[in-house]
Amino acid sequence: MKTRHFLDAILQGTGWAHFPARLPSHYWREYSIEWPTDWTTLRDRMRMEVEMRHDLYFCPLLFKNRRRLIPNVQGSSVAFADCDEAPLPFDPEPTILVESSPGRHHAYWMLTAEVSPPRVAGINKHLADLNGFDPGGWDLTQVLRVPGSYNFKYDPAPKVHVVDADLDRVYDPRDFPGTDENVVLLRRGAPVLSEPVYRALVKDARKRLNGRGRHLLRAEPHLVDDRSARIWELEKMLALAGFTALQVYNLVRNTPMARSKYEERTDGELRLWQEANKVVAKYSPDLESS
């Protein structure tokens, strides 16, 4: 299956598609483009990244705007997961199976109908739990390697390629277990709020934080002096403002700084959740000793 046909099969509908690249320095360069798009423009961009030996990724979901955040995710008729080194075959059999390096795969299951983002996440998690996939490889902002690119973590770099595809192999979403529409559990139990709850939380945070705090919520990682220190600073400000650990976690995890730090770590979300609990325990006004 050619890269173009693969992307057309996965990214159905209209919106913003995301194709981040990871540089040898481990810095992430974000790239978003309106979808559907002119294939020549995207192809040339991907070729440039590969020629520079950059690892090329994409998110299997479309977004409402350029920012790859959970509140911006649109519904989809495709479920997906990073299978890591889980043994084949998978249950149920994927519509499309991609090998990212010898023995490592990611997979896609076509659905007969479009479902909401929380439902996509629920199906993804069910498939991951059922098959023993990477516990951090199924969330809504997950990025996976683009077929046709190369995995430069290895030398020589293996080509990422589709090993099996049958677009007639589709599944009724009603055959998968349901999921809570209010809270979607991501990456080893870290709790993520649904879009309406998250939007209200962001609005409240912008009111309660000062200018510095509002700046840190949207600061790009390459524009801050010390990413880890600035993330901790923001967490502390949120805790001092009276936000709970759950609220701190959800506010921080969607910042550009946190995404660039934790995205590639399978335990990244868990670490951030633990850090949110730690900072709230230390700085929350309700918990500080008098």
C-alpha positions, 0 to 999 in steps of 0.5 A: 500500500502506497503512503498516499493511499494509506493516509487517505484510508486513515484520515477520512473527512476534513480537518487539520492533520498533524505530521510531527518529526523527531530530530536527532537532537530529540527535539520535536518539530510540529507540522500541521496541514489542512486535510485533505491536502495537495499531495505534492506539498505533503510528499515534498515535506515528508521527503525533506524530513527523511532526507535529513534523517528525521523520524516522521510521524503522524496522528491518525485523527483529524483536529479542529485546528492546528493544535494537537490537543485532546479538546480539538480532536474530531470523531473518527471511523478508525481505531488504532494502537501502537502494538509494540512487540506484542506477538501476532496475530491480533484479535480482531485482525486489523484492517491495516498492519504496519511494521515500524521495525522488525517485530514491532507494529502499529495497527488500524481497525476500520469501523462501519460508522464514525464515533466520538473521540471518547468512544475512539479512545475506549475502543483503542484501550480495549484493543490494547488491553485485549492484545497486550499492546503498549499501555501508552500507545492508544490515546487520542493525540498518539503519533505513529510512524508514517509508512514509507519513512525510515526508523532512524533509531536503528542503523541501518534504518529499517523502512516503515511499511504496510505488511497487511491491508484489507479495506473490506475488513471493517468492524461495527463499533457496537461490538466493542465495550463502551466507555465513559463519555466524561472521563477517558482513562489514558496511559496506565490509568492517568485520568483525562477529562472529556472535552466539555469539562476540559474547556471549562477548566481552561477558561477557569485557569485563565481567569485565576492565573496571572499573566506569567501563568497564562503565558506558560500554558501556551509557551512553545518548548523552544522558547523557554530556558528550561522546559522541566523547570517551567513545567514545574513552575506552572504546576506550582502556580496551578496548585497555589491557585487551588486546582486539584491534582486532576485539574493540574494534570489535565491543564499541564498535559496539553501544553506544548512544553509537556507534550514535547517532554513526555510524548515519546515516553511510554510512561510519560503520562504516568510520570506527569500524573505522579508529578501533579499529585506531588506538587498539589500535596506540597503547595495546595493552600488546602493542604499547607500547614499553618 
